[in-house]
Amino acid sequence: MADKRQRIVVVGGGTAGWMTAATLAWAFAGRLADIVLIESEEIGTVGVGEATVPHIRYFNQRLGIDEADFVRRTKATFKLGIEFRDWGRIGDSYIHPFGDFGHDIAGLPFHHHWLNAARAGTAPSLEACSLPIVAARANRFAPPSADPRAVGSTFSYAYQFDASLYAAYLRDYSERRGVSRVEGRVTAVDRGDAGVAAVRLADGRRIKGDLFVDCSGFRGLLIEGALEAGYEDWSHWLPCDAAWAVPCSNTGPLTPYTRATAREAGWQWRIPLQHRTGNGHVFSTRFTDPDVARARLLDTLEGEALAEPRMLRFRTGRRRSQWIGNTVAIGLSAGFLEPLESTSIHLIQLAIGKLIELFPADGAVDPVDIAEYNRAMALEYERVRDFLILHYTATERDDTPFWRHVRTMELPPSLVEKMAEFQDRGIVAAYREGMFLPASWLAVYYGQRIVPQRPHPLVAAVPPEQSAAHVAAVAAACRRAADAMPGHADHIAAIGAAA
């Protein structure tokens, strides 16, 4: 018996909506499903400059998107990591790279040997042993080497792009593959036995569906407004609840990394694009006035502001259930975690992938699949949450009430255990699920001055000079590889010239 042909209704456009529609069109359009996306130009989207993590490359590749065409049309730049300024102490700077620090020796992670040499005073900085960091500091970029033996294969990369242009790019992709776009504002939701039966638009139209995807943003029109999923609030751990966003003109070199600078009651992002720089100040209204935060942002822009700052308000956390009945929430409707580690699009991507994996091809939603989806997404959000909290609590700053609060607040047990393992002997537990690999945790630990109290027992017997020789060789290889790369701006110019 053939699978039932379904009607999938995506409520909301923007990045989340069009990523969802594009993937569903790639997977099902013309075979298992008809796809409709409803969006209103009256409402608009968040649409700021967007920084991503390397998984976005695999999303684009899966859809068959040509990288050069994507870079040109979304004004994208390349991203090797994120620079953090003033987090551990005022004046500190470190980069969380998209790649490894050195390589394992006899099964022992590289950082243990680096620490062995550093304790003897014979090691370069840990950053010198990461090719993406060395290249980022020099504003250089080239794609990774395909040779697994080369140091040039030890990193990945992501993109920084205009979110509105990316949504438009995916809209074009989707519509060419059969997705129907409906212009309209959803004003009511009709419930049914399966959850949602239909949505009603302001002009009176009623749009029915078998499966609904809620990409309506913070409002969660379906998942919360109609189905009352409930919300797990994490603002006691992540107290920032607002942000100002403003673009400015480009000045200086085009950096292949995003920047996050700690401020008095939050932090400020800088995302370089080809045509402008995206900026924003994420802050806690409990610890500072919005007008003060706005002024701080404008005073620290590196270029001329190209628009008036826009304010966003949010509540950190996630829906208690992101899939209820025949309705799945994806994007801001599913939850919100501040963009400190550029995870927003990745969480959208994960949700879409899980939906495809568990898609009810016969039209009947299985409660077992719903439970698995909710379990997996809850865990992913919690893993990201813990990693973000680490940036705040692993600090020596006590110069403002905000920093005194976050450095002394009670932490989730899951993070306490992970930090304790590292602080003892430098062990970074690797999770089967969760996007952040050990190198990411290492970058923040060392970047914010968390050092193991004692060496790993397997490296304790290694002479420091032996570790130092290995570390020096890795650093030299990273420097040679970075020096051989073209400038980041030159690489992008070459892509533009090839059009």
Order of alpha helices (4+ residues) and beta strands (2+ residues): beta-alpha-beta-beta-alpha-alpha-beta-beta-beta-alpha-alpha-beta-alpha-beta-beta-beta-beta-beta-beta-beta-beta-beta-beta-alpha-beta-beta-beta-beta-beta-alpha-alpha-alpha-alpha-alpha-alpha-alpha-alpha
